[in-house]
Amino acid sequence: MRSEGVRNQACSLGLRNETSMGGSLANSSLARMAAVFFMASALLGPLARFARGDAAAPLAAEWGAVAFGLFAFFAPWDRWPQRALHAVAAVGFGLKIVTTFEIGASPYLYALHYLMLFMWIGAALGPRVPLAWGLPAGAAYVVPLLLIGAERAAIASTALVIPASIFTGEAAAWLATHLRSAELMSQSRASKMAGLVDATLALAASEAPDQLARLTALGATEIYAADCALVLLEDADARLAPLGEAGWKEQSLERLEDAATLALLREAMASENGIGATGLVELAASFGLGSVRVLSLRGSGDALGVAVVGSFAKAEPADEFTEYVARTLATQAGLGFERIHAAESLRDESLRDPLTDVGNRRSAEAALRRLKPGDAVGVIDLDHFKRVNDSYGHAAGDRALRALADHLRDSVRGPDSVFRVGGEEFLVVLPGAGQAALSVVRRLHERWQDQERVAAFSAGVAIVAAGESAEAAVARADTALYAAKRAGRNRVVLDASAGHEAD
């Protein structure tokens, strides 16, 4: 059974569970239909007697029909179980028995009363209930006739009236059942389409992949009326990694390391037609579920991942419309992942230098805004870079820049960042380096010198002082760089003007 939290979060998407919509008349509506029948039958009796020239005064049974009709109309049936409606049928047969003793067998109303009552029984209580009432109704029909000594023809009519009434009731039950089924299907489809629109809007507003995956999982559980869902996306290493879930058991994630399970998931991801019944059974067993469905998350291109939707018990196959809605949700999710990936790529490209693939000046400014006392910055510049371009060509100069960028990126510490901020000038941000900043940059310099390079580099280092701005710290590092250039290049200098001692 799905957790209340999963259901509530899915409802926040606008997704609705079809089982909560009803799809049939309420008990109170059914009882009011019977109430109208009782009160109408109470009026028909006097009218029929008046037409024959008899006394038109209502009889006790007719007053009883009116009273019970009023009770049935206003009673709180919706707070009572549906089996309480059987009392309506019992009262109907009882009133007819009383009427028989009062006025005898009426050729006008006797059979009509049974046909109408059985029609209501079938419409209100469903198939096979009219058949179950056949024997009691037959007794209610014939016994009073025998006791009042009715004519043989009236008694013999039992063989015609009761079967006809049962047939009428079962026909009404069949028709009502199919109408309710059509109503439920119509409401279900309308609800799912409305939910799909709401979910699409929610997916379109998502800015983070994990949020989008979570919404996809919630939407899939509601569309299939399932218990759990897991969204897996192919990562940069071409592995299927879990990104979002709804009601999924964490211990089941261990099965993602199983080669056979991954093979089935990849087959489902690559195929628009799924993996077949056998594959779904194997996948369900792998995750410890009763049944699963797998949706391939496709955008405008290749599949990006899969959504595994599971039920703890064995579930019936979904109808074609539900599958259509689910595939539409999966497509919208795939397009959403594409959109987020494209936005991240654009954002990443806007923060990276296209030649060297390290951060650019814009991303350097963002890193500098995060500086605090004790952090350090290093400004690095290739020596005689113009000579490299003039002697070997600009292509060689570009290769030298890429080589230095690769060297710095591969050699800095984990928290450090590298940026290209000018033609041949790079900035290294060293969080928390403190007095070790000079040693860190010197190590970068020594490792560069250990390899045969077309150009050496000089560097200036500054440690951020308390109350000092990032711009001031970078300016001091620049001053130290120029000091290194004036001292003969190919060296690292620490600026100590903020009170720090040179190493």
C-alpha positions in Angstrom: 0.0 0.0 0.0 1.4 3.4 -0.9 2.5 5.7 1.9 0.4 8.7 2.7 3.4 10.9 2.0 3.8 9.7 -1.5 0.0 10.2 -2.2 0.0 13.7 -0.7 3.1 14.8 -2.6 1.6 13.5 -5.9 -1.6 15.3 -5.2 0.5 18.5 -5.0 1.3 17.9 -8.7 -2.4 17.8 -9.5 -2.3 14.0 -10.1 -5.4 12.2 -8.8 -6.0 8.6 -7.9 -9.0 7.3 -9.9 -10.2 5.2 -7.0 -10.9 8.3 -5.0 -13.4 9.7 -7.5 -16.3 7.4 -7.0 -17.9 6.6 -10.3 -21.3 5.4 -9.0 -24.4 6.9 -7.4 -24.2 7.5 -3.7 -26.3 5.5 -1.3 -28.4 8.5 -0.5 -29.2 9.0 -4.2 -30.2 5.4 -4.6 -32.4 5.6 -1.5 -34.1 8.7 -2.8 -34.9 7.0 -6.1 -36.7 4.3 -4.0 -38.4 7.0 -2.0 -39.9 8.5 -5.1 -41.1 5.0 -6.2 -42.8 4.4 -2.8 -44.6 7.7 -2.8 -45.6 7.3 -6.4 -47.0 3.8 -5.8 -49.0 5.2 -2.8 -50.7 7.7 -5.2 -51.2 5.1 -8.0 -53.4 2.9 -5.8 -56.1 5.5 -5.1 -56.0 6.7 -8.7 -56.5 3.2 -10.0 -59.5 2.6 -7.6 -61.0 5.9 -8.6 -60.7 4.9 -12.2 -62.7 1.8 -11.4 -65.3 3.8 -9.5 -64.2 2.5 -6.1 -63.5 4.5 -3.0 -60.4 6.7 -3.4 -59.4 7.0 0.3 -55.7 5.9 0.9 -55.2 2.5 2.6 -52.9 1.8 5.6 -50.3 0.3 3.2 -50.4 3.4 1.1 -49.9 5.7 4.1 -47.0 3.4 5.1 -45.5 3.8 1.6 -45.6 7.6 2.0 -44.1 7.5 5.5 -41.3 5.1 4.4 -40.7 7.2 1.3 -40.2 10.3 3.4 -37.9 8.4 5.7 -35.9 7.0 2.8 -35.5 10.4 1.3 -34.0 12.1 4.3 -32.2 9.2 6.1 -28.4 9.4 6.3 -27.7 6.5 3.9 -24.2 7.6 3.0 -23.1 7.0 6.6 -24.5 3.5 6.5 -23.1 0.5 4.5 -24.6 -0.3 1.1 -26.2 -3.5 2.5 -28.5 -1.2 4.4 -30.3 -0.6 1.1 -31.6 -4.2 1.2 -34.0 -2.9 3.9 -35.6 -0.8 1.2 -36.4 -3.9 -0.8 -37.7 -5.7 2.2 -40.0 -2.9 3.1 -41.3 -2.8 -0.5 -42.2 -6.4 -0.5 -43.7 -6.1 3.0 -45.9 -3.2 2.0 -47.1 -5.1 -1.0 -48.1 -8.0 1.3 -50.2 -5.6 3.4 -51.8 -4.1 0.3 -52.8 -7.6 -0.8 -54.6 -8.3 2.4 -56.3 -4.9 2.2 -57.6 -4.8 -1.3 -56.8 -8.3 -2.8 -55.0 -9.0 -6.0 -55.0 -6.0 -8.3 -54.7 -6.8 -11.9 -53.5 -3.3 -12.5 -50.7 -2.8 -10.0 -49.6 -6.1 -8.5 -47.2 -7.2 -11.3 -46.2 -3.6 -12.0 -45.1 -3.1 -8.4 -42.7 -6.1 -8.5 -41.2 -5.1 -11.9 -40.5 -1.6 -10.7 -39.1 -2.8 -7.4 -36.8 -5.3 -9.1 -35.6 -2.7 -11.5 -34.5 -0.6 -8.6 -32.9 -3.6 -6.8 -30.8 -4.3 -9.9 -29.8 -0.6 -10.5 -29.0 0.0 -6.8 -27.5 -3.2 -5.6 -25.9 -4.7 -8.7 -25.9 -8.0 -10.6 -27.1 -11.3 -9.1 -28.9 -9.4 -6.3 -32.2 -9.6 -8.1 -31.7 -13.3 -8.5 -31.0 -13.7 -4.8 -34.2 -11.8 -4.0 -36.2 -14.1 -6.4 -37.2 -16.7 -3.8 -38.3 -14.2 -1.0 -40.1 -12.1 -3.6 -41.9 -15.2 -5.0 -43.1 -16.0 -1.4 -44.2 -12.4 -0.9 -46.1 -12.6 -4.1 -47.9 -15.9 -3.8 -48.4 -16.5 -0.1 -50.8 -13.6 0.4 -52.7 -14.6 -2.7 -53.2 -18.1 -1.3 -54.3 -16.8 2.1 -56.9 -14.5 0.7 -58.2 -17.2 -1.7 -57.3 -15.3 -4.9 -58.3 -16.7 -8.3 -56.2 -19.4 -9.8 -55.1 -17.1 -12.6 -53.7 -14.6 -10.1 -51.8 -17.3 -8.3 -50.5 -18.8 -11.6 -49.2 -15.4 -12.6 -46.4 -16.0 -10.1 -44.7 -18.2 -12.7 -44.6 -15.2 -15.1 -44.2 -12.1 -12.9 -41.3 -13.3 -10.7 -39.1 -14.5 -13.6 -39.9 -11.4 -15.5 -39.1 -9.2 -12.5 -35.8 -11.0 -12.0 -34.9 -10.6 -15.6 -35.8 -6.9 -15.5 -33.7 -6.4 -12.3 -30.7 -8.2 -13.8 -31.0 -6.2 -17.0 -31.1 -3.0 -15.0 -28.1 -4.1 -13.0 -26.1 -4.9 -16.2 -27.0 -1.5 -17.7 -26.2 0.4 -14.5 -22.9 -1.5 -14.1 -21.8 -0.6 -17.6 -22.9 3.0 -17.2 -21.0 3.3 -14.0 -17.9 1.7 -15.6 -18.1 4.1 -18.5 -18.5 7.0 -16.0 -15.6 5.8 -14.0 -13.4 5.4 -17.1 -14.4 8.9 -18.3 -13.6 10.5 -15.0 -10.4 8.5 -14.7 -9.2 9.6 -18.1 -10.2 13.2 -17.5 -8.4 13.1 -14.2 -5.3 11.6 -15.6 -5.1 14.1 -18.4 -5.6 17.0 -16.0 -2.9 15.5 -13.8 -0.6 15.1 -16.8 -1.0 18.8 -17.6 -0.3 19.8 -14.0 2.7 17.4 -13.9 4.0 18.8 -17.2 3.9 22.3 -15.8 5.7 21.1 -12.6 8.4 19.4 -14.7 8.8 22.4 -16.9 9.4 24.6 -13.8 12.0 22.2 -12.3 15.6 23.6 -12.4 17.4 20.7 -10.7 17.8 17.1 -12.1 17.0 15.5 -8.7 13.9 17.6 -8.3 12.8 16.7 -11.8 13.5 13.0 -11.1 11.5 13.1 -7.9 8.5 14.7 -9.7 8.7 12.0 -12.4 8.7 9.2 -9.9 5.7 10.7 -8.1 3.8 11.2 -11.3 4.5 7.6 -12.5 3.2 6.1 -9.2 0.0 8.0 -9.5 -0.6 7.3 -13.2 -0.2 3.5 -12.6 -1.7 3.6 -9.0 1.6 1.9 -8.0 3.4 1.8 -4.7 6.9 3.1 -5.6 9.0 4.4 -8.5 12.8 4.9 -9.1 14.3 7.2 -11.7 17.7 6.3 -13.0 19.7 8.6 -15.3 22.8 7.8 -17.3 25.8 9.8 -15.9 29.0 11.0 -17.5 30.6 7.6 -17.0 27.7 5.9 -18.9 26.4 4.3 -15.7 22.7 4.2 -14.7 22.6 6.2 -11.4 19.5 6.6 -9.2 18.5 10.3 -9.1 15.0 10.4 -7.6 12.5 8.1 -6.0 9.0 7.8 -4.5 8.4 5.1 -1.9 11.4 3.1 -3.1 13.1 0.8 -0.6 16.8 1.7 -0.2 17.9 -1.9 0.2 16.6 -2.5 -3.4 19.2 -0.1 -4.7 21.9 -2.8 -4.1 20.4 -4.7 -7.0 21.6 -2.0 -9.3 25.1 -3.6 -9.0 23.8 -6.8 -10.5 24.8 -7.3 -14.1 21.6 -9.1 -15.1 19.4 -6.3 -13.6 21.4 -3.6 -15.3 21.2 -5.5 -18.6 17.4 -5.6 -18.3 17.2 -1.9 -17.5 19.4 -0.9 -20.4 17.3 -3.1 -22.7 14.2 -1.3 -21.5 15.9 2.1 -21.9 17.0 1.4 -25.5 13.7 -0.1 -26.6 10.5 1.8 -27.2 8.5 -1.5 -26.8 9.9 -2.4 -23.4 11.4 -5.7 -22.4 8.5 -8.1 -22.5 6.6 -9.9 -19.8 9.4 -12.3 -19.0 11.9 -9.4 -18.5 9.4 -7.5 -16.3 8.9 -10.6 -14.1 12.7 -11.0 -13.7 13.1 -7.3 -12.9 10.3 -7.4 -10.3 11.9 -10.4 -8.6 15.3 -8.7 -8.7 13.9 -5.7 -6.8 11.7 -7.8 -4.5 8.4 -6.4 -5.9 5.2 -8.1 -7.1 5.3 -6.4 -10.5 7.1 -3.6 -12.3 6.7 -1.4 -15.4 9.7 0.4 -17.0 9.4 3.7 -18.8 12.2 4.9 -21.1 13.0 8.6 -20.5 13.4 10.0 -24.0 13.6 13.6 -25.0 14.3 14.8 -28.6 17.2 12.4 -29.0 18.4 9.2 -27.4 17.1 7.8 -24.2 18.6 9.4 -21.1 17.4 7.0 -18.5 14.5 4.9 -17.1 11.8 5.1 -14.6 11.0 1.8 -12.8 7.5 1.8 -11.4 6.7 -1.0 -9.0 3.8 -2.5 -6.9 4.4 -4.7 -3.9 1.6 -7.0 -5.0 1.1 -8.4 -8.5 -0.7 -5.7 -10.6 -3.0 -6.1 -13.6 -1.7 -4.8 -16.9 -2.5 -1.1 -17.5 -5.0 -0.1 -20.2 -3.9 1.5 -23.4 -4.9 5.0 -22.3 -2.9 4.7 -19.0 0.2 3.6 -21.0 -0.2 6.5 -23.3 -0.4 9.0 -20.4 2.6 7.3 -18.8 4.7 7.5 -22.0 3.8 11.1 -22.4 4.9 11.8 -18.8 8.2 10.0 -19.6 8.7 12.1 -22.7 8.1 15.3 -20.8 10.6 14.2 -18.2 13.2 13.4 -20.9 12.7 16.8 -22.4 13.1 18.3 -19.0 16.4 16.5 -18.4 17.6 17.7 -21.8 16.6 21.3 -21.0 18.4 21.2 -17.6 21.5 19.6 -19.1 21.5 22.2 -21.9 21.2 25.0 -19.4 24.0 23.6 -17.2 26.2 23.2 -20.3 25.5 26.8 -21.3 26.2 28.0 -17.8 29.3 26.0 -17.6 30.5 27.2 -21.0 29.9 30.8 -19.9 32.2 30.3 -16.9 35.0 28.4 -18.7 37.8 29.7 -21.0 37.2 28.0 -24.4 41.0 27.6 -25.2 42.2 26.1 -21.9 39.0 24.7 -20.4 39.7 26.3 -17.0 37.6 29.0 -15.4 37.4 32.4 -17.1 37.4 35.8 -15.6 33.7 35.7 -14.9 34.0 32.6 -12.8 37.2 34.0 -11.2 35.3 37.0 -10.0 32.7 34.6 -8.4 35.5 32.7 -6.6 37.1 35.9 -5.4 33.9 37.0 -3.8 34.1 34.0 -1.5 37.6 34.8 -0.2 38.1 35.2 3.5 41.1 36.0 5.7 43.7 33.2 5.5 42.9 32.3 1.9 45.5 33.1 -0.7 45.7 34.0 -4.4 48.5 33.4 -6.9 48.9 35.3 -10.2 50.9 33.2 -12.8 52.3 34.6 -16.1 54.2 32.8 -18.8 57.6 34.4 -19.3 58.4 35.8 -22.8 55.2 34.6 -24.2 55.4 37.0 -27.1 58.7 35.4 -28.1 57.0 32.0 -28.2 54.3 33.3 -30.6 56.9 35.1 -32.7 59.3 32.2 -32.9 57.0 29.2 -33.1 53.7 30.7 -34.2 50.4 31.3 -32.5 49.4 27.6 -32.6 52.5 26.9 -30.4 51.5 29.7 -28.1 48.0 28.2 -27.7 49.5 24.8 -27.0 51.7 26.4 -24.3 48.7 28.0 -22.7 46.7 24.7 -22.7 49.7 22.9 -21.3 50.1 25.3 -18.4 46.3 25.2 -17.7 46.4 21.4 -17.7 49.4 21.4 -15.4 47.9 23.8 -12.9 44.5 22.1 -12.9 46.1 18.7 -12.4 48.6 19.8 -9.7 46.6 22.1 -7.4 45.1 20.8 -4.1 41.5 19.6 -4.0 39.9 22.9 -2.8 42.0 25.1 -5.1 40.7 26.6 -8.4 42.5 27.7 -11.6 41.3 30.5 -13.9 42.6 32.2 -17.1 42.2 36.0 -16.5 44.3 37.4 -19.4 46.2 36.5 -22.5 48.9 34.4 -20.8 47.9 35.2 -17.2 46.3 32.7 -14.8 44.9 33.1 -11.3 45.0 30.4 -8.7 42.7 30.7 -5.7 43.9 28.8 -2.6 41.3 28.6 0.1 42.7 28.2 3.6 46.3 28.0 2.4 47.6 30.6 4.8 51.4 30.7 5.2 51.6 27.5 3.1 50.5 29.4 0.0 54.0 30.2 -1.2 55.1 26.5 -0.8 52.0 25.4 -2.8 52.8 27.7 -5.7 56.5 26.9 -5.6 55.6 23.3 -5.9 53.6 24.1 -9.1 56.6 26.0 -10.4 59.1 23.2 -9.7 57.0 20.6 -11.3 56.6 22.8 -14.4 60.3 23.3 -14.5 60.9 19.5 -14.3 59.4 19.1 -17.7 60.8 20.5 -21.0 58.7 23.5 -21.8 58.8 26.2 -24.4 58.4 28.9 -21.7 58.9 29.2 -17.9 56.5 31.1 -15.7 56.7 33.7 -12.9 54.2 34.0 -10.1 53.2 36.4 -7.4 51.4 35.2 -4.2 49.4 37.1 -1.6 47.6 36.0 1.5 44.3 37.6 2.3 44.6 39.8 5.4 41.7 40.5 7.9 39.5 43.3 6.5 41.1 43.2 3.1 39.1 43.0 -0.1 39.7 40.4 -2.8 40.7 43.1 -5.2 43.4 44.4 -2.9 44.7 40.9 -2.4 44.9 40.2 -6.1 46.6 43.6 -6.6 49.3 42.6 -4.1 49.7 39.3 -5.9 50.2 41.3 -9.2 52.8 43.5 -7.4 54.6 40.3 -6.4 54.4 39.0 -10.0 56.0 42.1 -11.3 58.7 41.9 -8.6 59.4 38.3 -9.9 59.6 39.6 -13.5 62.0 42.4 -12.4 64.2 39.9 -10.5 64.8 37.9 -13.6 61.6 35.9 -14.2 61.1 32.1 -13.7 60.4 32.5 -9.9 57.7 32.8 -7.3 57.5 35.8 -5.0 55.2 36.4 -2.0 53.9 39.9 -1.4 54.4 40.8 2.3 53.0 44.3 2.3 50.0 43.2 4.3 52.2 42.1 7.2 53.2 38.6 6.0 56.8 37.5 5.9 58.3 36.2 2.6 59.4 32.6 2.7 
